[in-house]
Amino acid sequence: GENVEQHPSTLSVQEGDSAVIKCTYSDSASNYFPWYKQELGKRPQLIIDIRSNVGEKKDQRIAVTLNKTAKHFSLHITETQPEDSAVYFCAATTGSARQLTFGSGTQLTVLP
Amino acid sequence: DVKVTQSSRYLVKRTGEKVFLECVQDMDHENMFWYRQDPGLGLRLIYFSYDVKMKEKGDIPEGYSVSREKKERFSLILESASTNQTSMYLCASVGRRGTETKSSYEQYFGPGTRLTVT
């Protein structure tokens, strides 16, 4: 089955700096890669996703890049703010199964 | 607005008890999932269901079973609770976003049930 590895497990940045979280996947058939944000005590929520026919997608301060050859994808957050502090999960799926394999999560802390 | 609810936020059970966790979604979604979330391990899939009375094992099904008698309701059952099943349990419902050519499967999560087995 699919295996998703996520790094780093913790990340601290100064407010206004950029943050990058990286994930690798094992199944070359995976074609959908979402990112979820989970604030303390709350449920995970989708923040951005990318399909395998696209190399990059951007939504305001967040962007995701995908390298199918290397089987890795990354989340980029620019101009970080304290409210970006949360646990971020990457995930991958082949789509036909509609089930996600999640990474182990990254605790992002934005220092004021 | 999308809504996924779980029967309890906090639950304390004794070893050997049978435990029922319920999840209800009001979006008419076919697909529902049960995960457990543990620090450093992310979200791990226990069981999922594509339709009523249909179920499939996820990555860690041992010690669990599920029931989907109605489309909106997906129950997770711990037949005989053990201390290593102490965890946060999250239910999710999958819908389709966007147009047919750009559809994706956004998972909507419930608030979670913090289960402690003593």
Interface residues (C-beta under 8 A of the other chain):
Chain A: G1 Q6 S9 Y32 P34 Y36 K42 R43 P44 Q45 L46 D49 R51 F89 T93 G95 R98 Q99 L100 T101 F102 G103 S104 G105
Chain B: N31 F33 Y35 G40 L41 G42 L43 R44 L45 F48 Y50 G58 D59 L90 V94 K102 S104 Y105 E106 Q107 F109 G110 P111 G112
